[in-house]
Amino acid sequence: MSKRYLVTGGTGFIGSGLVRKLVHAGNDVRVLDNNSRGTTSRLSDILTDIEIVEADIRDRESVIAASRGIDSILHLAYVNGTEFFYSKPELVLDIAMRGMLNVIDACRVQDIGELVLASSSEVYQSPPVIPTKEDAPLIVPDVMNPRYSYGGGKLACELMAINYGRSGFDRVMIFRPHNVYGPDMGWEHVIPQFALRAKDLTSKQPDGIIPFPILGDGRQTRAFCHIDDFIEGVHKILNKGKHLEIYHVGNPEELSISEVADHVIKCFGREVDVRPAAAPEGETSRRCPDISKLRDLGYNPSVDFADGIATTVKWYSDNAHLSPLKT
Ligand SMILES: NC(=O)c1ccc[n+]([C@@H]2O[C@H](COP(=O)([O-])OP(=O)(O)OC[C@H]3O[C@@H](n4cnc5c(N)ncnc54)[C@H](O)[C@@H]3O)[C@@H](O)[C@H]2O)c1
């Protein structure tokens, strides 16, 4: 059955993919985003099929107005990008807390029965069991470390979604993305930064092995999930997920950061010599989701990392001139 969705953060990397999927599935979609990191160009192929409201998620009246006539709010608006957790922790928390309250208020004022929150794997930091299930303990290891503004904000949003969601809603659900990647994923992440640096280094050094400095010893692992798989996963949750449930969305294939560097350099037809350096404080050494709960809803990630990284690196190589960052 088709629905009327409001997607906050809908011009972002994940939000735009989700909006496209919902439109193609026959739903009506309205997007709320302030385009601080998102851009409507990501939705250029479906602009005539959707409504776009340019507003700040912290502006209560705008969020309530944008929620009029909506059946379901998918709340993704948030400050993403690891370096901002360190440099703008107050902004991260301001958008996290005011945004979440405004979205809940909008659901109540407009009598909206469904709320779906994008959380993060950063709510559980360094978990006791890996691969990690949804019931792992959530933790803020050190309030003094600005890094945890992001995970702490998400943790508080989860608490609010579940506890405010206990009454007055038909369905409140949380999904936790785990290292989603793909073309046009933003610039402040490891894969885009590796891709830009690899392009630069391989053009400056036309032959031989490429020396490649990385943060950490290279043995840290992450489980990367291609955006196409990820969107399928969230769509399964929207169709079949249950009230007050949390779902891990990812691909449990673990890769070390050295292996990621190797894949990226191979995309330029070259070999790499990874050079370790000190890791930023607060980095988790290993993270990998247990996705059996989502598999039970029919989810089965299928994009191989070697294929997914090739198209992603190509996008960054072709669009390096758009980068706001120095490599
Ligand atoms: N990409 C990942 O691997 C990943 C991992 C864990 C969690 N998440 C979460 O998933 C969601 C989407 O992430 P993404 O990768 O698409 O990031 P993104 O930065 O591309 O998207 C976030 C969107 O929120 C918008 N936004 C930021 N502040 C806003 C404000 N004050 N008012 C209105 N809009 C605002 C941005 O303009 C952007 O379009 C976020 O909640 C993020 O924390 C993503």
The ligand as an SDF file (V2000), in Angstrom:
LIG
                    3D

 44 48  0  0  0  0  0  0  0  0999 V2000
   26.4900    6.9100    5.8090 N   0  0  0  0  0  0  0  0  0  0  0  0
   26.6800    6.0430    6.8140 C   0  0  0  0  0  0  0  0  0  0  0  0
   27.4510    5.0870    6.7080 O   0  0  0  0  0  0  0  0  0  0  0  0
   25.9250    6.2030    8.1030 C   0  0  0  0  0  0  0  0  0  0  0  0
   26.3220    5.4200    9.1950 C   0  0  0  0  0  0  0  0  0  0  0  0
   25.6270    5.5420   10.3940 C   0  0  0  0  0  0  0  0  0  0  0  0
   24.5560    6.4090   10.4840 C   0  0  0  0  0  0  0  0  0  0  0  0
   24.1870    7.1660    9.4180 N   0  0  0  0  0  0  0  0  0  0  0  0
   23.0430    8.0790    9.5850 C   0  0  0  0  0  0  0  0  0  0  0  0
   22.1910    8.0050    8.4500 O   0  0  0  0  0  0  0  0  0  0  0  0
   21.6470    9.2990    8.1740 C   0  0  0  0  0  0  0  0  0  0  0  0
   21.9790    9.7180    6.7570 C   0  0  0  0  0  0  0  0  0  0  0  0
   23.4050    9.7500    6.6110 O   0  0  0  0  0  0  0  0  0  0  0  0
   24.1240   10.1520    5.2490 P   0  0  0  0  0  0  0  0  0  0  0  0
   25.3050    9.2990    5.1020 O   0  0  0  0  0  0  0  0  0  0  0  0
   23.1310   10.2190    4.1700 O   0  0  0  0  0  0  0  0  0  0  0  0
   24.6460   11.6170    5.6230 O   0  0  0  0  0  0  0  0  0  0  0  0
   24.4510   12.9920    4.8430 P   0  0  0  0  0  0  0  0  0  0  0  0
   25.2820   13.9960    5.5380 O   0  0  0  0  0  0  0  0  0  0  0  0
   24.6670   12.7910    3.3800 O   0  0  0  0  0  0  0  0  0  0  0  0
   22.9000   13.2820    5.0750 O   0  0  0  0  0  0  0  0  0  0  0  0
   22.4150   13.9870    6.1850 C   0  0  0  0  0  0  0  0  0  0  0  0
   21.4620   15.0500    5.6570 C   0  0  0  0  0  0  0  0  0  0  0  0
   20.9710   15.8090    6.7760 O   0  0  0  0  0  0  0  0  0  0  0  0
   20.9210   17.1720    6.3550 C   0  0  0  0  0  0  0  0  0  0  0  0
   20.9710   18.0320    7.5320 N   0  0  0  0  0  0  0  0  0  0  0  0
   22.0330   18.2390    8.3750 C   0  0  0  0  0  0  0  0  0  0  0  0
   21.7070   19.1550    9.2900 N   0  0  0  0  0  0  0  0  0  0  0  0
   20.4290   19.5340    9.0430 C   0  0  0  0  0  0  0  0  0  0  0  0
   19.5630   20.4590    9.6440 C   0  0  0  0  0  0  0  0  0  0  0  0
   19.9460   21.1910   10.7050 N   0  0  0  0  0  0  0  0  0  0  0  0
   18.3200   20.5930    9.1410 N   0  0  0  0  0  0  0  0  0  0  0  0
   17.9170   19.8820    8.0570 C   0  0  0  0  0  0  0  0  0  0  0  0
   18.7110   18.9930    7.4290 N   0  0  0  0  0  0  0  0  0  0  0  0
   19.9550   18.8190    7.9270 C   0  0  0  0  0  0  0  0  0  0  0  0
   22.1210   17.3560    5.4610 C   0  0  0  0  0  0  0  0  0  0  0  0
   22.0180   18.4930    4.6000 O   0  0  0  0  0  0  0  0  0  0  0  0
   22.1520   16.0510    4.7010 C   0  0  0  0  0  0  0  0  0  0  0  0
   21.4280   16.1240    3.4920 O   0  0  0  0  0  0  0  0  0  0  0  0
   22.2020   10.2340    9.2330 C   0  0  0  0  0  0  0  0  0  0  0  0
   21.2850   10.2930   10.3070 O   0  0  0  0  0  0  0  0  0  0  0  0
   23.4650    9.5280    9.6750 C   0  0  0  0  0  0  0  0  0  0  0  0
   23.8610    9.8980   10.9740 O   0  0  0  0  0  0  0  0  0  0  0  0
   24.8670    7.0980    8.2260 C   0  0  0  0  0  0  0  0  0  0  0  0
  1  2  1  0
  2  3  2  0
  2  4  1  0
  4  5  1  0
  4 44  2  0
  5  6  2  0
  6  7  1  0
  7  8  2  0
  8  9  1  0
  8 44  1  0
  9 10  1  0
  9 42  1  0
 10 11  1  0
 11 12  1  0
 11 40  1  0
 12 13  1  0
 13 14  1  0
 14 15  2  0
 14 16  1  0
 14 17  1  0
 17 18  1  0
 18 19  2  0
 18 20  1  0
 18 21  1  0
 21 22  1  0
 22 23  1  0
 23 24  1  0
 23 38  1  0
 24 25  1  0
 25 26  1  0
 25 36  1  0
 26 27  1  0
 26 35  1  0
 27 28  2  0
 28 29  1  0
 29 30  1  0
 29 35  2  0
 30 31  1  0
 30 32  2  0
 32 33  1  0
 33 34  2  0
 34 35  1  0
 36 37  1  0
 36 38  1  0
 38 39  1  0
 40 41  1  0
 40 42  1  0
 42 43  1  0
M  CHG  2   8   1  16  -1
M  END
$$$$
